[in-house]
Amino acid sequence: MEKLVSKIKAEFEAFATDADLQVEKGNKAAGTRARKSSLDLEKLLKEFRKVSIEAAKK
């Protein structure tokens, strides 16, 4: 679970950086990267939820 949380944090940092570039400078490529990161984050967060529920059952 620790490894998963680290992946989530890293992906969120990448998302935040690219989203800021899109908003502040109108960087279209950064917007594309931010959207991809958001999809990856969604998958990681779903995985976290699954693992967290399993850990709570123990």
C-alpha positions as CSV (number, residue, x, y, z in Angstrom):
1,M,0.0,0.0,0.0
2,E,2.9,2.3,0.7
3,K,4.2,1.9,-2.8
4,L,0.8,2.7,-4.2
5,V,0.5,5.9,-2.2
6,S,4.0,6.9,-3.5
7,K,2.8,6.3,-7.1
8,I,-0.3,8.4,-6.4
9,K,1.7,11.3,-5.0
10,A,4.1,11.2,-7.9
11,E,1.3,11.1,-10.5
12,F,-0.5,14.0,-8.7
13,E,2.7,16.1,-8.8
14,A,3.0,15.5,-12.5
15,F,-0.6,16.4,-13.0
16,A,-0.4,19.6,-11.0
17,T,2.7,20.7,-12.8
18,D,1.2,20.2,-16.3
19,A,-2.2,21.6,-15.3
20,D,-0.4,24.8,-14.0
21,L,1.5,25.1,-17.3
22,Q,-1.7,24.9,-19.2
23,V,-3.6,27.4,-17.1
24,E,-0.8,29.9,-16.7
25,K,0.9,29.8,-20.1
26,G,-1.7,28.2,-22.3
27,N,0.6,25.2,-23.0
28,K,-1.5,22.8,-25.0
29,A,0.9,19.9,-24.8
30,A,0.9,20.3,-21.0
31,G,-2.9,20.1,-21.1
32,T,-2.7,16.8,-22.9
33,R,-0.2,15.4,-20.4
34,A,-2.4,16.7,-17.5
35,R,-5.5,14.9,-19.0
36,K,-3.5,11.7,-19.3
37,S,-2.3,12.0,-15.7
38,S,-5.8,12.5,-14.6
39,L,-6.8,9.2,-16.2
40,D,-3.8,7.4,-14.6
41,L,-4.7,9.0,-11.2
42,E,-8.2,7.7,-11.5
43,K,-6.9,4.2,-12.0
44,L,-4.5,4.5,-9.1
45,L,-7.2,5.9,-6.8
46,K,-9.5,3.1,-7.6
47,E,-6.8,0.6,-6.8
48,F,-6.1,2.4,-3.5
49,R,-9.8,2.2,-2.6
50,K,-9.7,-1.6,-3.3
51,V,-6.6,-2.2,-1.3
52,S,-7.8,0.1,1.5
53,I,-11.0,-1.8,1.9
54,E,-9.2,-5.1,2.0
55,A,-6.8,-3.8,4.7
56,A,-9.7,-2.6,6.8
57,K,-11.2,-6.1,6.7
58,K,-8.2,-7.6,8.4
